[in-house]
Amino acid sequence: MKKLTIALSGASGIELGWKLIEAIPGEIELFVVATEGASVVAQREGVKRDFRALEDSDIGACIASGSFGCDAMAIVPCSLNTLAKIAHGIADNLTTRAASVMLKEQKRLLLAPREMPFGAIMLENMLKLSRLGVMISPPVAGYYAGIETLEMMEDFWVGKWLDGLGIAHELYQRWK
């Protein structure tokens, strides 16, 4: 993998997106997008990280074009609003436009919805996307991994997302 987009949307769990960003190997060219909702959630959750990201309003940014050649995209966390837009082809910001490009180019797209319980409409949207090849990967506990702390659980989730993106790591204990 050479080019990867990570988007942070307006769901709780912005810190998980940061942990994923920090785990990306340096040889991968990384593009980060944060929705307006992500900024609001980051303030409410007390995330104090400064970052430079592509503007979510810039639908002409490099990652909005299939010819740019991005290899994969992950949206962590993924709000159910963003997921629904992607499921229904609404590309009204850079995040949803870049996801639409991943779909049309048949590239790897991973969504980590942060909501519970899932309602019927949410599940239908996830099923639709899954049938299109999107990896739906919410942060779900992996009790077999010898997890003893919240940090270990977060490493497990980030590791599972890296697995889904095809990126090698050693963040959690695998099934034996």
VOBA-1610 file (N, C-alpha, C; in pm, whole numbers, padded with zeros to 5 digits, always signed):
BEGIN
Met+00084-00118+00000Met+00000+00000+00000Met+00089+00124+00000Lys+00051+00220-00083Lys+00130+00342-00094Lys+00057+00465-00042Lys-00074+00473-00068Lys-00152+00590-00028Lys-00275+00545+00050Leu-00296+00608+00165Leu-00406+00572+00254Leu-00474+00699+00303Thr-00607+00697+00302Thr-00685+00807+00360Thr-00748+00758+00490Ile-00736+00839+00594Ile-00807+00815+00719Ile-00898+00934+00740Ala-01025+00908+00761Ala-01121+01015+00791Ala-01173+00996+00932Leu-01189+01106+01001Leu-01250+01108+01134Leu-01385+01175+01117Ser-01492+01104+01153Ser-01624+01168+01142Ser-01681+01193+01280Gly-01798+01249+01284Gly-01853+01300+01409Gly-01917+01198+01500Ala-01850+01088+01523Ala-01897+00988+01619Ala-01806+00992+01741Ser-01857+00947+01852Ser-01776+00938+01972Ser-01662+00840+01946Gly-01546+00868+02003Gly-01432+00781+01988Gly-01325+00837+01896Ile-01316+00969+01889Ile-01217+01034+01804Ile-01075+00986+01837Glu-01050+00959+01963Glu-00917+00914+02005Glu-00878+00784+01933Leu-00975+00700+01902Leu-00946+00576+01830Leu-00892+00606+01690Gly-00949+00707+01626Gly-00898+00748+01495Gly-00754+00794+01505Trp-00722+00868+01612Trp-00585+00915+01633Trp-00490+00799+01653Lys-00534+00701+01730Lys-00448+00585+01754Lys-00420+00511+01623Leu-00521+00504+01537Leu-00501+00440+01407Leu-00401+00520+01324Ile-00418+00651+01320Ile-00326+00737+01245Ile-00183+00717+01292Glu-00164+00714+01424Glu-00030+00698+01481Glu+00032+00563+01449Ala-00052+00461+01422Ala-00003+00326+01395Ala+00034+00303+01249Ile+00006+00398+01162Ile+00033+00381+01019Ile+00184+00394+00996Pro+00244+00295+00930Pro+00389+00302+00903Pro+00425+00424+00819Gly+00542+00478+00843Gly+00588+00599+00778Gly+00601+00590+00627Glu+00618+00469+00575Glu+00635+00456+00431Glu+00503+00469+00353Ile+00392+00473+00424Ile+00261+00492+00361Ile+00229+00640+00360Glu+00196+00693+00241Glu+00157+00833+00230Glu+00016+00846+00287Leu+00001+00926+00390Leu-00124+00934+00465Leu-00194+01067+00441Phe-00323+01059+00415Phe-00408+01175+00397Phe-00518+01168+00503Val-00535+01277+00579Val-00631+01280+00689Val-00737+01384+00661Val-00862+01345+00685Val-00976+01436+00671Val-01055+01428+00801Ala-01096+01541+00852Ala-01182+01545+00971Ala-01307+01624+00937Thr-01422+01562+00959Thr-01547+01632+00932Thr-01569+01741+01036Glu-01662+01830+01008Glu-01698+01934+01105Glu-01747+01869+01235Gly-01823+01762+01221Gly-01872+01690+01338Gly-01759+01632+01421Ala-01652+01587+01354Ala-01537+01533+01426Ala-01473+01639+01514Ser-01466+01761+01464Ser-01409+01871+01542Ser-01493+01898+01667Val-01624+01894+01652Val-01714+01916+01766Val-01695+01806+01870Val-01693+01680+01825Val-01677+01567+01917Val-01540+01574+01985Ala-01436+01609+01910Ala-01302+01619+01968Ala-01300+01720+02082Gln-01368+01832+02065Gln-01375+01932+02172Gln-01449+01876+02292Arg-01560+01809+02270Arg-01640+01755+02381Arg-01569+01642+02453Glu-01489+01565+02379Glu-01418+01453+02440Glu-01283+01496+02496Gly-01249+01623+02480Gly-01125+01674+02538Gly-00999+01637+02463Val-01012+01601+02334Val-00894+01568+02254Val-00819+01697+02226Lys-00693+01701+02262Lys-00616+01824+02250Lys-00506+01813+02146Arg-00522+01727+02050Arg-00419+01710+01949Arg-00437+01811+01838Asp-00328+01867+01795Asp-00329+01952+01677Asp-00299+01862+01558Phe-00367+01886+01449Phe-00339+01809+01330Phe-00366+01893+01208Arg-00299+01855+01103Arg-00320+01921+00976Arg-00393+01822+00888Ala-00508+01860+00843Ala-00589+01769+00764Ala-00640+01840+00640Leu-00679+01760+00543Leu-00748+01814+00427Leu-00881+01871+00474Glu-00927+01977+00410Glu-01055+02038+00447Glu-01169+01951+00397Asp-01261+01916+00485Asp-01373+01831+00447Asp-01464+01899+00345Ser-01458+02031+00339Ser-01540+02103+00241Ser-01476+02107+00103Asp-01350+02064+00092Asp-01278+02070-00035Asp-01299+01943-00117Ile-01413+01936-00188Ile-01442+01815-00265Ile-01354+01804-00390Gly-01267+01901-00412Gly-01171+01895-00521Gly-01033+01852-00477Ala-01017+01813-00351Ala-00887+01769-00300Ala-00843+01641-00372Cys-00716+01612-00363Cys-00657+01499-00436Cys-00731+01367-00415Ile-00772+01337-00293Ile-00834+01208-00264Ile-00976+01197-00318Ala-01029+01305-00375Ala-01164+01304-00431Ala-01165+01254-00575Ser-01049+01213-00626Ser-01040+01167-00764Ser-00983+01026-00770Gly-01047+00942-00848Gly-00997+00807-00867Gly-00862+00804-00934Ser-00833+00904-01016Ser-00704+00905-01086Ser-00587+00936-00992Phe-00616+00984-00871Phe-00510+01009-00773Phe-00447+00877-00727Gly-00527+00773-00725Gly-00474+00641-00696Gly-00456+00606-00549Cys-00548+00652-00465Cys-00543+00612-00324Cys-00573+00461-00317Asp-00500+00390-00233Asp-00514+00245-00225Asp-00624+00198-00131Ala-00650+00274-00026Ala-00748+00232+00074Ala-00792+00354+00155Met-00903+00336+00224Met-00956+00442+00311Met-01022+00377+00431Ala-01005+00442+00546Ala-01075+00401+00668Ala-01141+00523+00729Ile-01262+00505+00778Ile-01331+00612+00851Ile-01349+00562+00993Val-01270+00622+01085Val-01264+00579+01225Val-01260+00703+01313Pro-01358+00727+01394Pro-01486+00656+01399Pro-01573+00701+01282Cys-01672+00619+01253Cys-01764+00651+01144Cys-01903+00677+01202Ser-01949+00799+01187Ser-02084+00830+01235Ser-02184+00756+01148Leu-02301+00730+01202Leu-02404+00662+01124Leu-02459+00754+01016Asn-02446+00885+01034Asn-02483+00980+00930Asn-02391+00964+00809Thr-02260+00958+00835Thr-02163+00940+00727Thr-02184+00805+00660Leu-02205+00700+00737Leu-02229+00568+00682Leu-02352+00568+00592Ala-02459+00632+00636Ala-02584+00637+00557Ala-02561+00713+00426Lys-02487+00823+00432Lys-02458+00898+00309Lys-02381+00811+00210Ile-02282+00740+00258Ile-02203+00654+00170Ile-02292+00544+00110Ala-02376+00484+00193Ala-02465+00376+00147Ala-02560+00423+00038His-02593+00551+00038His-02693+00602-00057His-02632+00694-00163Gly-02499+00691-00173Gly-02432+00765-00280Gly-02431+00915-00265Ile-02447+00964-00143Ile-02442+01108-00119Ile-02298+01147-00091Ala-02241+01225-00181Ala-02100+01264-00171Ala-02093+01415-00157Asp-02139+01466-00044Asp-02153+01611-00025Asp-02038+01676+00052Asn-01936+01597+00087Asn-01816+01653+00149Asn-01697+01566+00107Leu-01578+01604+00146Leu-01461+01529+00102Leu-01461+01386+00155Thr-01505+01368+00278Thr-01509+01234+00336Thr-01598+01141+00255Thr-01721+01183+00229Thr-01813+01096+00156Thr-01774+01085+00008Arg-01716+01191-00047Arg-01670+01185-00187Arg-01554+01087-00200Ala-01458+01093-00109Ala-01344+01000-00114Ala-01392+00855-00095Ala-01489+00833-00007Ala-01545+00699+00011Ala-01615+00652-00116Ser-01686+00743-00182Ser-01751+00710-00308Ser-01649+00669-00414Val-01535+00737-00414Val-01427+00702-00507Val-01375+00562-00476Met-01357+00529-00349Met-01312+00395-00312Met-01408+00290-00364Leu-01538+00316-00352Leu-01638+00221-00401Leu-01631+00206-00553Lys-01629+00317-00624Lys-01631+00308-00771Lys-01504+00249-00827Glu-01392+00269-00757Glu-01264+00214-00800Glu-01242+00072-00745Gln-01338+00023-00667Gln-01331-00109-00604Gln-01205-00125-00520Lys-01179-00021-00440Lys-01065-00021-00349Lys-01114-00052-00207Arg-01020-00080-00121Arg-01052-00117+00017Arg-01109+00002+00094Leu-01226-00017+00154Leu-01291+00084+00237Leu-01334+00019+00367Leu-01290+00076+00479Leu-01322+00024+00612Leu-01396+00131+00689Leu-01509+00095+00748Leu-01588+00187+00830Leu-01599+00129+00970Ala-01573+00213+01071Ala-01581+00171+01211Ala-01694+00248+01278Pro-01820+00202+01260Pro-01932+00272+01323Pro-01924+00265+01475Arg-01953+00377+01540Arg-01947+00387+01685Arg-02085+00421+01737Glu-02165+00322+01753Glu-02304+00342+01796Glu-02352+00209+01854Met-02443+00217+01946Met-02511+00097+01992Met-02633+00134+02070Pro-02736+00060+02063Pro-02753-00054+01973Pro-02773-00007+01829Phe-02757-00099+01734Phe-02783-00066+01594Phe-02932-00084+01568Gly-02991+00016+01502Gly-03131+00006+01461Gly-03141-00059+01325Ala-03263-00093+01285Ala-03285-00163+01159Ala-03233-00085+01038Ile-03255+00045+01034Ile-03207+00124+00920Ile-03055+00123+00915Met-02991+00136+01032Met-02844+00132+01037Met-02792-00002+00987Leu-02854-00109+01032Leu-02812-00243+00990Leu-02833-00265+00840Glu-02944-00214+00787Glu-02967-00224+00643Glu-02860-00149+00564Asn-02822-00031+00612Asn-02716+00045+00546Asn-02583-00029+00553Met-02552-00088+00667Met-02429-00164+00681Met-02430-00286+00590Leu-02543-00356+00583Leu-02554-00473+00496Leu-02534-00434+00350Lys-02596-00325+00309Lys-02580-00276+00172Lys-02433-00251+00140Leu-02364-00182+00229Leu-02223-00152+00208Leu-02137-00278+00212Ser-02168-00368+00304Ser-02093-00493+00312Ser-02105-00572+00183Arg-02222-00574+00125Arg-02243-00643-00003Arg-02165-00578-00116Leu-02130-00451-00099Leu-02048-00380-00198Leu-01898-00396-00172Gly-01864-00473-00069Gly-01723-00499-00038Gly-01664-00412+00070Val-01746-00328+00132Val-01697-00242+00241Val-01681-00326+00366Met-01571-00308+00437Met-01551-00377+00564Met-01615-00294+00675Ile-01716-00349+00738Ile-01784-00284+00851Ile-01717-00340+00976Ser-01647-00254+01049Ser-01562-00300+01158Ser-01576-00212+01282Pro-01689-00227+01354Pro-01705-00147+01476Pro-01607-00195+01584Pro-01573-00107+01676Pro-01484-00149+01784Pro-01558-00243+01880Val-01535-00372+01862Val-01601-00476+01942Val-01494-00548+02022Ala-01523-00577+02147Ala-01426-00640+02237Ala-01381-00775+02184Gly-01252-00802+02197Gly-01194-00931+02161Gly-01142-00997+02288Tyr-01225-01072+02354Tyr-01190-01125+02485Tyr-01081-01230+02482Tyr-01056-01291+02368Tyr-00953-01394+02356Tyr-00812-01337+02355Ala-00797-01206+02342Ala-00666-01145+02321Ala-00591-01111+02450Gly-00638-01159+02565Gly-00568-01134+02690Gly-00568-00987+02730Ile-00676-00919+02702Ile-00686-00775+02726Ile-00713-00748+02874Glu-00629-00661+02932Glu-00642-00628+03074Glu-00668-00481+03100Thr-00647-00395+03000Thr-00666-00251+03019Thr-00740-00192+02900Leu-00791-00072+02917Leu-00856-00002+02808Leu-00757+00023+02694Glu-00634+00057+02727Glu-00531+00079+02624Glu-00507-00048+02542Met-00505-00163+02608Met-00489-00289+02535Met-00609-00314+02444Met-00728-00279+02489Met-00848-00295+02406Met-00840-00204+02284Glu-00797-00080+02306Glu-00782+00012+02194Glu-00678-00038+02095Asp-00567-00093+02145Asp-00466-00151+02057Asp-00525-00267+01977Phe-00610-00346+02040Phe-00676-00457+01971Phe-00760-00403+01855Trp-00841-00301+01881Trp-00925-00245+01775Trp-00840-00188+01662Val-00739-00110+01697Val-00652-00052+01595Val-00586-00164+01515Gly-00542-00268+01584Gly-00481-00382+01515Gly-00578-00450+01420Lys-00702-00466+01461Lys-00802-00526+01372Lys-00826-00438+01250Trp-00826-00306+01269Trp-00842-00215+01154Trp-00721-00223+01062Leu-00602-00231+01119Leu-00482-00247+01037Leu-00489-00379+00960Asp-00535-00485+01025Asp-00556-00612+00955Asp-00648-00592+00834Gly-00758-00522+00857Gly-00855-00497+00751Gly-00798-00417+00636Leu-00700-00334+00665Leu-00635-00253+00561Leu-00515-00323+00500Gly-00481-00441+00553Gly-00367-00516+00500Gly-00232-00462+00545Ile-00228-00402+00663Ile-00105-00343+00716Ile-00055-00428+00834Ala+00067-00475+00825Ala+00125-00561+00929Ala+00145-00484+01059His+00131-00555+01171His+00148-00495+01304His+00162-00606+01407Glu+00190-00564+01530Glu+00197-00658+01643Glu+00128-00594+01764Leu+00008-00542+01744Leu-00060-00468+01849Leu-00141-00554+01946Tyr-00175-00675+01907Tyr-00254-00758+01997Tyr-00214-00905+01983Gln-00252-00982+02085Gln-00224-01125+02086Gln-00328-01196+01998Arg-00280-01266+01898Arg-00369-01335+01805Arg-00418-01467+01863Trp-00527-01518+01807Trp-00585-01645+01848Trp-00482-01756+01830Lys-00474-01843+01928Lys-00377-01955+01920Lys-00449-02084+01897
//
